[in-house]
Structure formats: structure tokens, C-alpha cells
Amino acid sequence: MVLQHNLFDFDRRDRLRETKLPEGLLYQEACITVAEQAALLTHIQDLPFREFEFLGYTGKRRVVSFGWKYDYSSRHIRKAPDIPDFLLPLRARAASFANLEPGDFQQALVTEYTPGAGIGWHRDKAVFGQVVGVSLLASCVLRFRRKVGEKWERTNITAAPCSGYLLRGEARSAWEHSIPGVEALRYSITFRNVRD
């Protein structure tokens, strides 16, 4: 397992200080092969993507949900089409990475980021538990922050193509994450387990 992150950043007085990764964040480069990525992309390009909608606003990224979909209007999840067969081997690998059973991941979200598209600061909705994401095609910066007193504690990792990450514990519940606009086409496949 290889972990990449910014070891140092600068405070307002330009003093170098070491930053820590959020507890519960695991990152693995090359969690899938380039050939496996290519096989996934042949299916992904045919998915029925729709613009991400949030309370009347449309985001730059496009998404498709399987298993369950979060409805921002009602603030509840609702049933979505079953997770397709081509995602099941990847779901099994994600579950192993999270030390779960494949069936524990009841939701899959595939997101398309075209150049310039990103995602703002957020935590995944509380109805979901652990989160595993797999990056395809282009790298992105996965930023993390949490409020500590009057300041923000921040750190980043670079999510490389074919890499995976797991959010659990404080990385999932206490830290927010975001992705600034990407430079090239990127897809992510996110698996989540639904809390009772």
C-alpha cells in the first residue's frame, strides 16, 4: 500500500508545519490494473448519466446511481436500479479493502468529471457508512479539511488513475473532502454501505 499526501504546508506566518492524514483514510495506488480500467470504461461510456442536481442547481459533473440514490429534495434514499454485473468484481475488491462483505456495499455511484468539473466541500450523507472510491483515467487532488478551534486543519492526497481510497472513522465523520476542477476527463466509482 502506498500513501501519498502533502507532508508540509504553510501557515499564515509562512512557517513550515507537518500535517497529518485523517484517521481512517486509507489510500492504495494501483488497486486495479490498466486493463481492468479499460474494461470498466467500455461499460461506463454506455451508462445513463445525468447532470448532478442539488436543490434546483445543476453541477458540472454527471452521475448515475445503483442500488440506492440519495434524494436531496426529500433528504432520504430511494431505490435505484440494481448494481450492474460489470461492477460486481470491483465491489468485491472494494469490500475486501474495507474489510466488509461485498453485499455490505449496497450503493454504487459512478461520476463523470469533465475538464473543469469538481466537487465542493462536503461529507457523504449520514445515511451512508464506509465509503470506497476508485479513480479512473485522470488524477485528481482529494482535499480534506476539518475545523479546529477558529482554524481549518487541511491535507491533500493525489488520487492517481487506478487507485482506491477508503473513508471510515474520523476521515468519514469529522473531515470534509472536496475535489477541485480536474484537468482531464476522470471517472470515479464510489461504493457505500447503507446504515440501518
Secondary structure, 3 states (H helix, E strand, C coil): CCCCCCCEEECCCCCEEECCCCCCEEEECCCCCHHHHHHHHHHHCCCCCEEEEECCEEEEEEEEEECEEEECCCCEEEECCCCCHHHHHHHHHHHHHCCCCHHHCCEEEEEEECCCCCEEEECCCCCEEEEEEEEECCCEEEEEEEEECCEEEEEEEEECCCCEEEECHHHHHCCEEEECCCCCCEEEEEEEEECC
